[in-house]
Amino acid sequence: MRFTPITRNNRFLWLYRKGKSRVSPFIVIYAAKNRTKTVRIGITAGKKLGSAVVRNRSKRVIREAVYPLFCRLLPSHDYIFVARSKTAALKSHELSRIIEKMLSEGGLIEKDNSASS
């Protein structure tokens, strides 16, 4: 399953200003409600991280970490995942656990009913 990407700069800027944010040493997550019924996701890595190779690896790791959580993300929300300097050193399954914990603390993810059975 694929997500709808956020590609417009004005939407990124709006989420940075108005969205709820969660911060860790590995990633920053911004989230806000949108007017559509879809989940939209943006992934970004600034030039401070390093070369294009490092930035692309960071974005790839984030993308793979978000895939298993996609079906549990709250509908009608926009999410932006911002890579930090330690993101490229992680494996996607490690980052996935970190993201899941951050989203659940922020109330931005539906509870996993299969784990309680």
C-alpha positions as CSV (number, residue, x, y, z in Angstrom):
1,M,0.0,0.0,0.0
2,R,1.3,3.4,-0.9
3,F,0.7,6.8,0.7
4,T,-0.1,10.1,-0.9
5,P,3.1,12.2,-0.8
6,I,3.2,15.8,0.3
7,T,5.1,17.6,-2.4
8,R,4.1,21.2,-2.0
9,N,6.5,23.5,0.0
10,N,3.6,25.6,1.4
11,R,2.1,22.4,3.0
12,F,5.5,21.6,4.6
13,L,5.7,25.1,5.9
14,W,2.1,25.0,7.2
15,L,2.8,21.7,9.1
16,Y,6.0,23.1,10.6
17,R,4.1,26.0,12.0
18,K,0.7,24.5,13.0
19,G,1.4,20.8,13.4
20,K,2.0,18.8,16.6
21,S,5.6,17.8,16.8
22,R,7.4,14.9,18.4
23,V,11.2,14.9,18.7
24,S,13.8,12.2,19.2
25,P,17.6,12.1,18.5
26,F,16.8,10.1,15.4
27,I,13.8,11.8,13.8
28,V,11.3,14.6,14.1
29,I,7.6,14.0,13.3
30,Y,5.1,16.7,12.5
31,A,1.4,15.9,12.3
32,A,-1.8,17.8,11.7
33,K,-5.4,17.1,10.6
34,N,-6.2,17.7,6.9
35,R,-9.4,18.2,5.0
36,T,-9.2,15.1,2.9
37,K,-9.9,11.5,4.0
38,T,-6.5,10.3,3.1
39,V,-3.2,10.0,4.9
40,R,-0.5,12.2,3.4
41,I,3.2,11.8,4.2
42,G,6.2,13.9,3.5
43,I,9.8,12.9,4.2
44,T,12.6,15.3,4.2
45,A,16.3,15.5,5.0
46,G,18.2,18.8,5.2
47,K,21.6,19.5,3.7
48,K,23.2,19.7,7.1
49,L,23.0,15.9,7.3
50,G,25.7,15.4,4.7
51,S,26.1,14.4,1.1
52,A,23.3,13.3,-1.2
53,V,24.1,9.7,-0.4
54,V,23.5,10.2,3.3
55,R,20.3,12.2,2.8
56,N,18.9,9.6,0.4
57,R,19.7,6.7,2.7
58,S,18.0,8.6,5.6
59,K,14.9,9.1,3.5
60,R,14.9,5.5,2.3
61,V,15.2,4.2,5.9
62,I,12.3,6.4,7.0
63,R,10.2,5.3,4.1
64,E,10.7,1.6,4.9
65,A,10.1,2.3,8.6
66,V,6.8,4.0,8.0
67,Y,5.4,1.2,5.6
68,P,4.4,-1.3,8.4
69,L,2.7,1.5,10.3
70,F,0.8,3.0,7.4
71,C,-2.4,1.2,8.0
72,R,-2.5,2.3,11.6
73,L,-1.9,6.0,11.0
74,L,-4.9,8.2,11.8
75,P,-6.9,8.9,8.6
76,S,-7.4,12.6,7.5
77,H,-3.9,13.5,8.8
78,D,-0.7,14.8,7.3
79,Y,2.6,13.6,8.6
80,I,6.1,14.9,8.0
81,F,9.1,12.9,9.0
82,V,12.4,14.9,9.2
83,A,15.7,13.0,9.2
84,R,18.3,13.8,11.8
85,S,22.0,13.1,11.8
86,K,21.6,9.7,13.5
87,T,18.9,8.4,11.1
88,A,21.2,7.0,8.5
89,A,23.0,4.8,11.0
90,L,19.7,3.0,12.0
91,K,18.1,0.0,10.3
92,S,14.5,0.5,9.2
93,H,13.0,-2.0,11.8
94,E,14.8,-0.1,14.6
95,L,13.5,3.2,13.4
96,S,10.0,1.7,12.9
97,R,9.8,0.9,16.7
98,I,11.0,4.4,17.5
99,I,8.4,6.0,15.2
100,E,5.6,3.8,16.5
101,K,6.4,4.7,20.1
102,M,6.5,8.5,19.3
103,L,3.2,8.3,17.4
104,S,1.5,6.4,20.1
105,E,2.7,8.8,22.8
106,G,1.3,11.7,20.7
107,G,-2.0,9.9,20.1
108,L,-1.4,9.9,16.3
109,I,-1.7,6.1,15.7
110,E,-4.5,3.7,16.3
111,K,-4.0,1.0,18.9
112,D,-2.8,-2.4,17.7
113,N,-5.6,-4.8,18.6
114,S,-3.8,-7.9,17.5
115,A,-1.2,-7.5,20.3
116,S,-3.8,-7.6,23.1
117,S,-5.3,-11.0,22.0
